[in-house]
Amino acid sequence: MDIKISKRSRVSKDNGIELDAGVWGQLQHHIQLEDVYQKLPFEELFRLRLVCKAWNHAAKQRLEPKPFFVIMPHGEYDYGNDTEYLNGVVCYDVASKKYSFKRQRFPIPYTYTTDPFEVEGLIFCDHPDNLKQQGVFNIHNKTWHVVPPAPKESEYRSAIGMMVDTSKRPYSFKLVVGSLDTETQIYDSQSRLWTTTSSRLKQLAKPAMGRRLLYQIVNCMCHNGSVYISAGCEILLMYSMERDTWTIMDFPEVLGSVEDGCDVHTLGVWEGRIFTTREDCRERNVTVWELVDPIREEWAKYVVISGANYNMLNECPSGYENLRVYPCFCNGYLLLYNWHYTNCRSYAMGMLNLATHEWEKVHFPSRTMAIQKVAEEDSDMEEWHEAEEEDSDIEGGREK
């Protein structure tokens, strides 16, 4: 077997060569590792096991560098045919100012029971091989955490959010389930147990628990001990972990009517400040709003994306029908991309720097941002809970 040192190898401090992780990580596909184990002396085999254990531990500790944006729009539902969400990650390297797209080898199925959402790189969703099993997929270490069903069921759609503890490696989380007819239920990933509190969602939240919208994408974030949930309507739900209370807030209004705006209300936090976006299709702009007074539910305009920058997001050879503009916040940046449900792909993307208000167009090769079925030989469903899958990496460009 001829293994060459790739460009990603580098010279170490003692002028030696560090082995390329990409080559050695795929070694088992080129040779029979059992043959290697049999020829090793016991002491060397024991040392190899320690090294492999350390590598596995390091893989579980790794984090996707920020800013990264988890992209999860779904295709148009066709009765009798399966559809799924695009599970990909757009990464931006601040130092080199380069973009890349990673397609996660974990297809998220579209079902009527679960609206997947992401917080800090943890995705709550159904398992692609078992739609009756819900859990959390970690994009950082490619692991799957099974979440058992909540003890109490609601007759209504529940509001589900997630509190992520980023001080631990790997991240731990708590799922919060709020309902109109049952008490709040919380699942702890460390104890793997459900607990029930005394609080309930208020009846004013009933519109958020109503019918599911076609273009709905659930957004969630956690900040200062509270979980914020946007379920695709004009209501923002906030749950305080410390006080065990639910609060209902209104999003900024869109001029004209609700029909003139997009039904996706994303949430983001930067430097302790909370932001959201509203698209106004009549005025042809996307406005970034800042929550300046949570008690009075007062929002203030922060920046408006309009003119050529907004028009770029509506570029699509198939026309405007079934085209939506979706936003994602991360670490002081706002990523905006369009999505055509029938074609199951994105045609345009741009990013806003919240600090400088600078806007730039993002370029990827054609059909990079599209739903593609993963071949069975390219994925190993049984290894997702314990092994790291290789991501497909595509680099993109920028244009101011």
C-alpha positions in Angstrom: 0.0 0.0 0.0 1.4 3.4 -1.0 0.4 6.2 1.4 1.6 9.7 0.6 1.8 12.6 3.0 -0.9 15.1 1.9 -0.8 18.8 1.8 -2.5 19.0 5.1 0.5 17.4 6.9 2.8 19.8 8.6 6.3 19.9 10.1 6.4 19.6 13.9 8.6 21.5 16.3 11.3 18.7 16.2 11.4 18.8 12.4 9.4 15.6 12.1 6.3 15.0 10.0 2.9 14.8 11.6 0.8 12.0 10.1 -2.2 13.1 8.1 -5.4 12.5 9.9 -7.4 12.0 6.7 -5.1 9.2 5.5 -4.8 7.4 8.8 -8.4 7.9 9.6 -9.3 5.8 6.5 -6.6 3.2 6.9 -9.1 0.4 7.6 -10.4 0.8 4.0 -7.0 0.0 2.5 -5.6 -2.8 4.7 -6.9 -5.4 7.1 -6.2 -4.0 10.6 -6.5 -7.5 12.1 -3.3 -8.4 10.2 -1.5 -5.4 11.9 -2.8 -6.4 15.3 -1.6 -10.0 15.0 2.0 -8.9 14.2 2.3 -6.4 17.0 4.0 -7.4 20.2 1.7 -7.2 23.2 3.2 -4.0 24.6 2.9 -2.2 21.2 -0.7 -3.4 20.8 -1.5 -2.1 24.3 0.1 1.3 23.4 -1.9 1.4 20.1 -5.1 0.9 22.0 -4.3 3.8 24.3 -3.5 6.0 21.2 -6.8 5.0 19.5 -8.7 5.7 22.8 -7.1 9.2 23.0 -8.0 9.9 19.3 -11.6 8.8 19.9 -11.7 11.1 23.0 -10.3 14.0 21.1 -12.9 13.5 18.3 -15.7 13.7 20.8 -14.2 16.9 22.3 -13.9 18.7 19.0 -16.2 21.7 18.1 -17.2 23.2 14.8 -15.4 26.6 14.8 -17.8 29.6 14.9 -19.4 31.1 13.1 -21.3 28.1 11.6 -24.8 28.0 10.3 -26.9 24.8 10.3 -29.1 24.8 7.2 -32.3 22.7 7.5 -35.0 23.6 5.0 -37.1 20.7 3.7 -38.3 19.7 0.3 -41.9 19.9 -1.0 -44.0 17.1 0.5 -45.2 14.7 -2.1 -47.8 12.1 -0.9 -46.5 8.6 -1.3 -42.8 9.8 -1.6 -40.3 10.4 1.1 -38.9 13.9 1.6 -36.3 15.1 4.0 -34.5 18.2 5.3 -31.2 19.5 4.0 -28.9 18.9 6.8 -25.8 21.0 6.0 -23.5 23.4 7.7 -22.1 26.6 6.2 -18.9 27.6 7.9 -17.1 31.0 7.7 -13.4 31.4 8.5 -13.1 34.9 9.8 -9.3 35.0 9.3 -9.2 33.8 5.7 -12.7 35.2 4.9 -13.6 31.9 3.1 -16.8 29.9 3.2 -17.3 26.1 3.1 -20.3 23.9 3.1 -20.4 20.5 4.9 -23.2 18.1 4.1 -23.9 16.0 7.2 -24.3 12.3 6.5 -27.4 12.1 8.7 -30.6 12.6 6.6 -33.3 14.2 8.7 -36.7 12.9 7.6 -39.8 15.1 7.2 -42.6 13.9 9.4 -45.8 15.4 10.8 -44.8 14.7 14.4 -41.5 16.5 14.8 -40.2 19.9 13.7 -36.4 19.6 13.9 -34.4 22.6 15.3 -30.8 23.3 16.2 -29.1 25.0 19.2 -25.3 25.3 19.4 -24.8 22.5 16.8 -27.2 20.1 18.5 -30.2 19.0 16.4 -33.4 17.7 17.9 -35.1 15.5 15.3 -36.5 12.0 14.4 -34.0 9.2 13.6 -34.0 8.5 9.8 -34.2 4.7 10.4 -36.8 4.8 13.1 -39.4 7.6 12.9 -40.7 6.6 16.3 -37.4 7.4 17.9 -36.6 11.0 18.7 -33.2 12.3 19.8 -30.4 14.8 19.4 -27.7 14.7 16.7 -24.5 16.4 17.6 -22.8 17.9 14.5 -19.5 18.4 16.4 -18.7 14.8 17.1 -21.4 13.1 15.0 -23.1 11.3 17.8 -26.8 10.4 18.4 -28.4 10.7 21.8 -31.7 8.9 22.1 -34.4 10.8 24.0 -37.1 8.6 25.5 -40.8 9.7 25.1 -42.0 12.3 27.6 -44.1 10.7 30.4 -47.2 12.8 29.6 -48.7 13.4 26.2 -50.6 16.5 25.1 -53.7 16.8 22.9 -52.0 19.8 21.3 -48.7 20.3 19.5 -46.1 21.0 22.2 -43.6 23.8 22.3 -40.1 22.1 22.4 -36.9 24.0 23.2 -33.4 23.2 24.3 -31.0 24.6 26.8 -27.4 23.7 25.9 -24.5 23.7 28.4 -21.4 24.7 26.4 -19.1 24.5 29.4 -19.0 20.7 29.1 -17.3 18.6 26.4 -19.2 17.1 24.7 -22.1 19.5 25.2 -24.9 18.5 27.5 -28.5 19.6 27.0 -31.9 19.9 28.6 -35.1 19.6 26.5 -38.0 21.7 27.6 -41.6 20.6 26.6 -44.4 23.0 27.2 -48.0 22.2 26.7 -51.5 23.7 27.2 -53.0 20.8 29.0 -50.0 19.2 30.9 -47.2 20.5 33.1 -43.8 21.5 31.7 -41.5 18.5 31.2 -37.7 18.6 31.2 -35.3 16.0 29.9 -31.7 16.0 31.2 -29.1 14.4 28.9 -26.7 13.7 31.7 -29.2 11.9 34.0 -31.2 10.7 31.0 -34.4 11.3 33.1 -37.5 13.3 32.6 -38.8 15.6 35.4 -42.1 17.5 35.6 -42.5 21.0 37.0 -45.6 22.9 38.1 -45.8 25.4 35.2 -48.0 25.3 32.1 -48.2 27.3 28.9 -50.8 30.0 28.9 -53.9 29.8 26.7 -52.6 32.9 24.8 -50.0 30.5 23.3 -52.7 28.4 21.7 -52.1 29.8 18.2 -48.5 28.6 18.4 -49.8 25.1 19.1 -52.2 25.1 16.2 -51.8 23.7 12.7 -48.4 23.2 11.1 -47.5 25.7 8.4 -46.0 24.5 5.1 -43.0 26.7 5.1 -42.5 26.7 8.9 -39.1 26.3 10.4 -38.8 26.1 14.2 -36.1 28.3 15.7 -34.8 28.0 19.2 -32.0 29.6 21.3 -30.9 29.8 24.9 -29.6 32.8 26.7 -29.2 33.8 30.4 -30.9 30.7 31.7 -33.9 31.0 29.5 -35.1 29.1 26.4 -36.6 31.1 23.5 -38.8 29.3 21.0 -40.2 30.5 17.7 -42.7 28.1 16.3 -43.5 29.9 13.0 -46.2 32.3 14.1 -46.3 35.8 15.6 -45.7 34.6 19.1 -42.3 34.2 20.8 -42.3 31.8 23.8 -39.7 32.1 26.6 -39.2 29.7 29.4 -37.1 30.6 32.5 -35.3 27.5 33.9 -34.7 29.2 37.2 -38.2 30.6 37.8 -40.1 27.8 36.0 -42.3 30.3 34.2 -43.5 30.8 30.6 -43.6 34.2 29.0 -45.3 35.1 25.8 -44.0 38.0 23.6 -44.9 39.4 20.2 -42.5 39.7 17.3 -42.1 43.0 15.5 -45.0 43.7 13.2 -44.7 43.7 9.4 -46.2 46.7 7.6 -49.4 45.8 5.8 -50.4 42.4 7.0 -48.9 39.1 8.2 -49.4 37.7 4.7 -46.9 40.3 3.4 -44.1 38.8 5.6 -42.3 35.5 5.9 -43.5 33.1 8.6 -39.9 32.3 9.7 -38.8 34.3 12.7 -35.2 33.4 13.5 -33.6 34.3 16.8 -30.0 35.2 17.6 -27.9 36.6 20.5 -24.8 38.7 20.2 -22.9 40.5 22.9 -25.9 39.8 25.3 -28.4 41.4 22.9 -31.3 39.5 21.3 -32.1 39.8 17.6 -34.7 38.6 15.1 -35.4 39.3 11.5 -38.6 40.1 9.6 -39.0 39.9 5.8 -41.5 42.4 4.3 -42.4 41.2 0.8 -44.5 44.3 0.1 -41.7 46.7 1.0 -39.1 44.3 -0.4 -36.6 44.2 2.5 -35.4 42.2 5.5 -35.1 44.1 8.7 -33.0 43.0 11.6 -34.7 43.9 14.9 -33.1 44.2 18.4 -35.1 43.5 21.6 -34.4 46.6 23.6 -37.0 46.1 26.4 -38.3 42.6 27.1 -40.8 43.7 29.7 -42.5 46.2 27.4 -41.9 43.9 24.4 -40.1 46.8 22.6 -38.2 46.1 19.4 -36.0 48.6 17.6 -34.8 48.5 14.0 -31.1 47.6 13.9 -30.3 47.3 10.1 -32.4 47.0 6.9 -31.3 44.9 4.0 -33.0 46.2 0.9 -32.4 47.2 -2.8 -30.0 45.1 -4.8 -29.0 43.1 -1.7 -32.6 42.0 -1.1 -33.3 41.5 -4.8 -30.4 39.1 -5.0 -32.1 36.8 -2.5 -35.1 36.6 -4.9 -33.0 35.3 -7.8 -34.4 32.0 -9.0 -34.9 30.7 -12.6 -38.1 29.0 -11.6 -39.8 32.2 -10.4 -41.0 33.4 -7.0 -43.6 30.6 -6.4 -42.5 28.2 -3.6 -39.4 30.5 -2.9 -38.6 31.6 0.6 -35.8 33.5 2.3 -34.4 32.0 5.4 -32.1 33.6 8.1 -29.6 32.1 10.5 -27.7 33.9 13.3 -24.3 32.9 14.7 -21.7 34.8 16.7 -22.4 38.3 15.3 -23.2 37.2 11.8 -26.5 36.8 9.9 -26.7 34.4 7.0 -29.6 34.8 4.6 -30.3 32.3 1.8 -33.3 31.5 -0.5 -34.9 28.1 -0.8 -37.1 26.7 -3.6 -39.2 23.9 -2.2 -40.1 22.3 -5.5 -36.6 22.3 -6.7 -35.2 21.4 -3.2 -32.3 23.8 -3.6 -30.9 27.3 -2.8 -29.9 29.8 -5.5 -28.6 32.7 -3.6 -26.9 33.5 -0.3 -25.5 36.5 1.5 -24.1 37.3 4.9 -24.4 40.4 7.2 -21.8 41.4 9.8 -23.8 42.8 12.7 -20.9 44.8 14.0 -20.0 46.6 10.8 -23.3 46.3 8.9 -21.3 45.0 6.0 -23.1 42.8 3.5 -21.5 40.4 1.1 -22.7 37.9 -1.4 -21.7 34.2 -0.9 -21.0 32.0 -3.9 -21.1 28.2 -4.0 -20.9 25.9 -7.0 -24.2 25.1 -8.6 -26.4 22.6 -6.7 -24.2 22.7 -3.6 -27.1 23.7 -1.4 -29.5 21.1 -2.5 -31.2 18.0 -1.0 -29.4 14.9 -2.3 -30.1 11.3 -1.3 -27.1 9.7 0.5 -26.2 6.3 -1.0 -26.4 3.4 1.5 -22.8 2.6 0.9 -21.8 6.1 1.9 -23.4 6.1 5.3 -23.4 3.7 8.2 -26.5 4.2 10.3 -25.3 1.8 13.0 -22.2 3.8 13.7 -23.7 7.3 14.1 -24.0 6.8 17.9 -20.4 6.1 18.4 -18.2 6.9 15.3 -17.4 10.1 13.4 -18.5 10.3 9.8 -16.5 12.1 7.2 -18.1 15.3 6.0 -18.1 16.5 2.4 -16.4 19.8 2.2 -17.1 22.4 -0.5 -15.4 25.8 -0.5 -17.3 28.9 -1.6 -16.4 32.5 -2.4 -17.5 36.0 -1.4 -18.5 39.1 -3.2 -19.1 42.5 -1.6 
